[in-house]
Amino acid sequence: SSTGGAARDSVADTKAEKREQVRAWLASANLEEYYGLLLSEGFDDMRSIMALEERDLDEMDFKKGHKKRFLTAMAEYKETHDTLPTPCSSMPLPSAAGPSSSGPLDGVPSSTSHSSTG
C-alpha cells in the first residue's frame, strides 16, 4: 500500500464533502434539480453558493418560485452558519476587565499603581 497519495486523497475528499454539503442543502430546500447547473457554473461549495445574488439566479434561468425558495434558504443558512464575516457582529464581546471572578469584587483596590503626589 502506498502512503504517498494521502494528501491528494484528502483534498479530493474535501471537495467531495463540499459538493455533498451543497447537494444536501439544495435537497433540504427541495431544489436538488439545480445541483448540476450550479456545479457546471462553478458553484461547488457553500461559500460560493452564499455569494450568489438574485441576478445570478436570473441568468441561470431559475424559476421564479424556486428563486424565492433559494434566496429564503440562503438567508436561513447564513443565520445558522457563520460563513461570511459580519462587520457589525451582534455577538457580545467578552468584557475587557479580565478574568471573571465568581466572588464579589469588594476589598479589591481599584488602582494598583502607586501614584506619587509630591
C-alpha positions in Angstrom: 0.0 0.0 0.0 1.3 3.5 -0.8 1.1 6.3 1.7 2.3 9.0 -0.8 -1.1 9.8 -2.1 -2.7 10.5 1.2 -2.6 14.3 0.8 -4.1 14.2 -2.7 -6.9 11.9 -1.4 -7.8 14.2 1.5 -8.1 17.2 -0.9 -10.4 15.2 -3.1 -12.5 14.1 -0.1 -12.8 17.8 1.0 -14.0 18.8 -2.5 -16.5 15.9 -2.5 -17.6 16.8 1.0 -18.2 20.4 0.0 -20.2 19.3 -3.0 -22.2 16.9 -0.8 -22.9 19.9 1.5 -24.3 21.8 -1.5 -26.4 18.8 -2.6 -27.7 18.3 0.9 -28.6 22.0 1.3 -30.3 22.1 -2.1 -32.2 18.9 -1.1 -33.3 20.5 2.1 -34.7 23.4 0.2 -36.3 21.0 -2.3 -34.1 22.5 -5.1 -31.9 19.5 -5.9 -32.7 19.8 -9.6 -30.3 22.8 -9.7 -27.4 20.9 -8.3 -25.9 20.0 -11.7 -26.5 23.5 -13.0 -24.8 25.1 -10.1 -21.8 22.8 -10.3 -21.5 23.5 -14.0 -21.4 27.2 -13.3 -18.6 26.7 -10.7 -20.7 26.9 -7.6 -19.4 23.7 -5.9 -19.2 24.8 -2.2 -21.4 26.6 0.2 -19.2 29.7 0.4 -19.6 30.3 -3.4 -23.4 29.5 -3.2 -23.8 32.1 -0.4 -22.2 34.7 -2.7 -24.9 34.3 -5.3 -27.2 37.2 -5.9 -30.7 37.3 -7.3 -29.5 38.4 -10.8 -27.1 35.4 -10.9 -30.2 33.2 -10.4 -32.0 35.1 -13.2 -29.0 34.5 -15.5 -29.1 30.7 -14.7 -32.8 30.7 -15.5 -34.1 29.8 -12.1 -37.9 29.6 -12.0 -39.5 32.5 -10.0 -40.8 30.3 -7.2 -37.6 28.4 -7.0 -35.6 31.6 -6.9 -37.6 32.8 -3.9 -37.1 29.5 -2.2 -33.4 29.6 -2.9 -33.0 33.1 -1.5 -35.0 32.2 1.6 -32.9 29.1 2.1 -29.8 31.2 1.7 -30.9 33.6 4.4 -31.7 30.8 6.8 -28.3 29.2 6.1 -26.5 32.4 6.8 -28.3 32.8 10.1 -27.3 29.3 11.2 -23.8 29.1 9.7 -21.5 32.0 10.3 -19.7 31.5 7.0 -19.4 35.1 6.0 -17.7 37.7 8.2 -20.2 40.2 9.5 -18.8 43.7 10.1 -21.4 44.6 12.7 -21.3 41.5 14.9 -24.3 41.0 17.2 -22.3 38.7 19.4 -21.4 40.4 22.8 -17.7 40.9 23.1 -16.1 39.5 26.2 -15.5 42.1 28.9 -12.1 43.7 28.8 -12.0 43.7 32.7 -10.0 40.5 32.6 -10.8 37.0 34.0 -14.2 36.9 35.6 -14.3 36.0 39.3 -17.1 34.2 40.9 -16.9 36.2 44.1 -17.8 39.9 44.7 -15.0 42.4 44.0 -15.3 44.1 47.4 -12.0 44.8 49.0 -10.1 44.7 45.7 -8.3 48.1 45.3 -9.5 49.9 42.2 -6.0 51.1 41.3 -2.8 49.1 42.0 -0.4 51.7 40.6 1.4 53.8 43.1 0.7 57.4 42.4 3.1 59.9 44.0 1.6 63.3 44.8 4.8 65.1 45.5 
